[in-house]
Amino acid sequence: MNAPAGLPETMLSARVHGPRNVRLDEIAVPAPGPGEALVRIGACGICGSDLGYIAQGGLGGVEPLKAPLPIGHECAGAVVAVGDGVRGVSPGMRVAINPDRAYIGGGGPDGAMAPFLRVQGAEIGETLFALPDGLSFAHASLAEPLSVGLHGLRVANACATDRIAIIGAGPIGLCTLVMAQHLGARNIAIFDRVPERLERARALGAGLAINVAEKSLPDALGRFHGAGERFGAPFVGTDVFFDCAGSAAALAEVVSVAKYRARICVIALHHKPLALDLWRVMANELSLSGSIADARAAEFGEAIAMLAEGGCDLSALVSHAYDFSRFHEALEMAADPARSAKVVLTFGEGV
C-alpha cells in the first residue's frame, strides 16, 4: 500500500541483518490498514534488548533471520493517519505506544527506529496512550521501560513498606527504582559495578547504592535492612529482591542470603541456565518469579500518568538524546555503561 497523501514514500528504518550488522535501510512508508494507525515517531529509546539483537544477529535462541529484523520499541509520537475501524484515534493525537500486541521492534514486522511506525490493533488504552501537550516525546518514551519495572514490582507484590534490593543499576534497574518509589517504597538499596550508574541511582533517590566490586552485598544489606540467622545460616532483612542484572553469580548470592519468605523477581534476561541452591529455596520458603512485562497495558498507563504529573525528576535517567541522523553514534553511546543511562533517538523533538 502507498504512503498516505502528503507523506514521503520512503524512509530509513534500523534493521538487523546478522550478528553486529545493523543498517539504516530505505523502505516504504507504510499505509495503515483496517484497525491500524500510522504514527510519526518523535522519540525512541535504545533498549539493552536492541543492543542484544544487534550483537546476536536476531532475537536469540530462535532460527537465523529469514528477513531483516526491525528494531525499536520504546517510542512516542503523533498520529498522522488511521485505517478503517479505528475508534477514538485521530490525526494529530500525541501518543505513547505499547509495543506488546504486535511485537513492535521485537520480532514483529515494524520497528520504531524509523520516522514512521505502523501500529496494529490501534486502540486507546491498549496500544496507544494519549499524552498531554506538556510531556515531551522523549520523556513519554520512558513509559515503556518504566512499565517494565512497574510490572516486575506488581508480579512480586511489592508495597510501600517493603525493604527492597535491586541488583543492577542499568536502565531497567533505575526504572524499577523510580517505580518502587512511585509505589511509596523508600527503603531501597541498589547494587552495580559501574560507579557512574550508582551515582545516577543516588540522584534518583536510592537509599543505598553499593559497588559490589568494592563492598559485599550481604554485608551492606545486613547493615541497611538488618540481619539474622536461620538454620545456622545468616540472612539479610530484605523483603524483596529484583534481579535487573542477569548475573548468575549475583542471583545465587541473593538466594544464599534471602530471609524466610523473601521474594525474588527476575526481570533481567539470563542467557544460560543456572544452578540454584534449591534447599534454601525450600527451607526458607522463598518465592521466585519472573517478569517479562507482557499484558501490561494498566502499568503502561500508570507510567504515563506518573510522567504527566511531572513530580519526578528523571534527568539522571535520560543521559543522552541524539537526532536519528546520528544513529550509529547513539548506539555506541548506549553500549557504554560508564557514560550513559537511557539514550533516546529523537525525530524533530528534544528531551
Residue pairs with C-beta under 8 A, 6 or more apart in sequence:
1 30
1 31
1 33
2 9
2 28
2 31
3 9
3 28
3 29
3 30
3 31
3 116
4 31
4 32
4 38
4 80
4 81
7 29
7 80
7 81
7 116
8 29
8 115
9 28
9 29
10 26
10 27
10 28
10 29
11 26
11 27
11 28
11 29
11 114
11 115
11 116
12 24
12 25
12 26
12 27
12 114
12 115
12 324
13 24
13 25
13 26
13 27
13 70
13 111
13 113
13 114
14 22
14 23
14 24
14 25
14 70
14 71
14 72
14 111
14 113
14 114
14 327
15 22
15 23
15 25
15 68
15 69
15 70
15 71
15 111
16 22
16 53
16 54
16 57
16 58
16 65
16 68
16 69
16 71
17 23
17 57
17 65
17 68
18 57
18 58
18 65
19 55
19 56
19 57
20 54
20 55
20 57
21 54
21 57
22 54
22 71
22 331
23 68
24 327
25 68
27 114
29 38
29 115
29 116
30 38
30 110
30 116
30 118
31 38
31 81
31 83
32 38
32 81
32 82
32 83
32 86
32 118
32 119
32 122
33 83
33 84
34 83
34 84
34 85
35 83
35 84
35 85
35 86
35 120
35 121
35 122
36 82
36 83
36 86
36 118
36 119
36 120
36 121
36 122
37 79
37 81
37 82
37 83
37 86
37 89
37 118
37 119
37 122
37 128
38 79
38 80
38 81
38 82
38 116
38 117
38 118
38 119
39 75
39 77
39 78
39 79
39 80
39 95
39 97
39 116
39 117
39 118
39 119
40 77
40 78
40 79
40 80
40 115
40 116
40 347
41 75
41 76
41 77
41 112
41 114
41 115
41 116
41 117
41 137
41 347
42 76
42 77
42 78
42 94
42 136
42 137
42 138
42 140
42 346
42 347
42 348
42 349
43 75
43 76
43 77
43 136
43 137
43 138
43 140
43 141
43 321
43 344
43 345
43 346
43 347
43 349
44 72
44 73
44 74
44 75
44 112
44 113
44 141
44 344
44 345
44 347
45 74
45 75
45 141
45 142
45 144
45 145
45 342
45 343
45 344
45 345
46 74
46 330
46 331
46 334
46 342
46 343
46 344
46 345
47 73
47 74
47 144
47 145
47 171
48 170
48 171
48 172
49 73
49 106
49 269
50 71
50 72
50 73
50 105
50 113
50 334
51 331
51 334
51 335
52 60
52 269
53 59
53 60
53 69
53 71
54 71
54 331
57 64
57 65
58 64
58 65
58 69
59 69
59 106
59 107
60 271
69 107
69 111
70 105
70 108
70 109
70 110
70 111
70 113
70 114
71 105
71 111
71 113
72 104
72 105
72 111
72 112
72 113
72 114
72 345
73 99
73 104
73 105
73 106
73 111
73 112
73 144
74 99
74 112
74 141
74 142
74 144
74 145
75 96
75 97
75 99
75 104
75 112
75 117
75 141
75 144
76 94
76 95
76 96
76 97
76 131
76 137
76 138
76 140
76 141
76 143
77 94
77 95
77 97
77 117
77 137
77 347
78 92
78 93
78 94
78 95
79 89
79 90
79 91
79 92
79 93
79 95
79 128
80 91
80 116
81 91
82 89
82 90
82 91
82 122
83 122
86 122
86 123
88 123
88 124
89 95
89 122
89 123
89 124
89 128
93 128
93 130
94 130
94 131
94 133
94 137
94 140
95 128
95 129
95 130
95 131
96 128
96 129
96 131
96 140
96 141
96 143
96 144
96 300
96 304
97 104
97 112
97 117
97 119
97 127
97 128
97 129
98 126
98 127
98 128
98 129
98 144
98 147
98 296
98 297
98 300
99 105
99 106
99 112
99 144
100 127
100 293
100 294
100 295
100 296
100 297
101 120
101 121
101 126
101 127
102 108
102 109
102 110
102 119
102 120
102 121
102 127
104 110
104 111
104 112
104 117
104 119
105 111
105 112
105 113
108 120
109 118
110 117
110 118
110 119
110 120
111 117
113 324
113 327
113 345
115 324
115 347
119 127
119 128
120 127
121 127
122 128
124 130
125 297
125 301
126 297
129 143
129 300
129 301
129 304
131 137
131 140
131 304
131 308
132 308
134 308
134 310
135 307
135 308
135 310
136 349
136 350
136 351
137 346
137 349
138 318
138 321
138 344
138 346
138 349
138 350
138 351
139 307
139 314
139 318
139 351
140 304
140 307
141 344
142 175
142 303
142 307
142 314
142 317
142 318
142 342
143 300
143 303
143 304
143 307
144 300
145 171
145 172
145 175
145 342
146 175
146 178
146 179
146 303
146 306
146 307
147 293
147 296
147 299
147 300
147 302
147 303
148 172
148 175
148 176
148 267
148 291
148 293
148 296
149 172
149 175
149 176
149 177
149 178
149 179
149 180
149 267
150 179
150 182
150 296
150 299
150 302
150 303
151 291
151 293
151 296
151 299
152 176
152 242
152 265
152 267
152 291
152 293
153 176
153 179
153 180
153 183
153 242
153 265
154 299
155 265
155 289
155 290
155 291
156 240
156 242
156 263
156 264
156 265
156 287
156 289
156 291
157 240
157 263
158 164
158 180
158 183
158 185
158 240
158 263
159 183
159 184
159 185
160 183
160 184
160 185
160 186
161 185
162 185
162 187
162 239
162 240
163 187
163 224
163 225
163 226
163 237
163 238
163 239
163 240
164 180
164 185
164 187
164 188
164 189
164 238
164 239
164 240
164 241
164 242
165 188
165 189
165 190
165 191
165 221
165 225
165 238
165 240
165 241
165 242
165 254
166 173
166 176
166 177
166 180
166 188
166 189
166 190
166 191
166 206
166 241
166 242
166 244
167 173
167 190
167 191
167 217
167 241
167 242
167 243
167 244
167 245
167 247
167 250
167 251
167 254
168 190
168 191
168 192
168 243
168 244
168 245
168 246
168 247
168 250
168 268
169 177
169 190
169 191
169 192
169 194
169 197
169 198
169 200
169 201
169 209
169 244
170 192
170 197
170 244
170 245
170 337
170 341
171 317
171 341
171 342
172 244
172 267
172 268
173 190
173 192
173 197
173 201
173 242
173 244
173 245
174 197
174 200
174 201
174 204
174 316
174 317
174 341
174 342
175 317
176 242
176 244
176 267
177 188
177 190
177 201
177 204
177 205
177 206
178 204
178 205
178 312
178 314
178 317
179 303
179 306
180 188
181 188
181 204
181 205
181 312
182 306
182 312
186 207
187 207
187 224
187 225
188 205
188 206
188 207
188 208
189 206
189 207
189 208
189 209
189 210
189 220
189 221
189 224
189 225
189 238
190 198
190 201
190 206
190 208
190 209
190 210
191 209
191 210
191 211
191 212
191 217
191 220
191 245
191 250
192 198
192 201
192 209
192 211
192 212
192 245
193 211
193 212
193 213
194 337
194 338
195 211
195 338
196 337
196 338
196 339
197 337
197 341
198 209
198 210
198 211
199 209
200 316
200 317
200 319
200 341
201 209
202 209
203 315
203 316
204 314
204 316
204 317
207 224
208 220
208 224
210 217
210 220
212 250
217 250
217 253
217 254
217 257
218 234
218 236
218 253
218 256
218 257
221 227
221 236
221 237
221 238
221 257
222 234
222 236
222 237
225 236
225 237
225 238
225 239
226 236
226 237
227 234
227 235
227 236
227 237
228 234
228 235
228 237
228 259
229 235
230 259
230 260
230 283
230 284
231 283
233 256
233 280
234 257
235 257
235 258
235 259
235 260
235 262
235 284
236 257
236 258
236 259
237 259
238 258
238 259
238 262
239 259
239 262
239 263
240 262
240 263
240 264
240 265
241 254
241 258
241 262
241 263
241 264
241 265
242 265
242 267
243 250
243 251
243 254
243 264
243 265
243 266
243 267
243 268
244 267
244 268
245 268
246 268
246 269
246 270
246 271
247 268
248 270
248 272
248 274
251 264
251 266
251 270
251 274
251 276
252 274
252 275
252 276
252 277
254 264
255 264
255 276
255 277
255 280
255 281
255 286
256 277
256 280
258 264
258 280
258 284
258 286
259 284
260 284
260 285
261 284
261 285
261 286
261 287
262 284
262 286
262 287
263 286
263 287
263 289
264 286
264 287
264 288
264 289
265 289
265 290
265 291
266 288
266 289
266 290
266 291
267 290
267 291
267 293
280 286
281 288
293 299
306 312
316 341
317 341
317 342
318 341
318 342
318 344
318 351
319 339
319 340
319 341
319 342
319 343
320 330
320 333
320 334
320 340
320 343
320 344
321 343
321 344
321 345
321 346
321 350
321 351
322 329
322 330
322 333
322 343
322 344
322 345
322 346
323 345
323 346
323 347
324 345
324 346
324 347
327 345
330 343
330 345
333 339
333 340
333 343
334 340
334 343
344 351
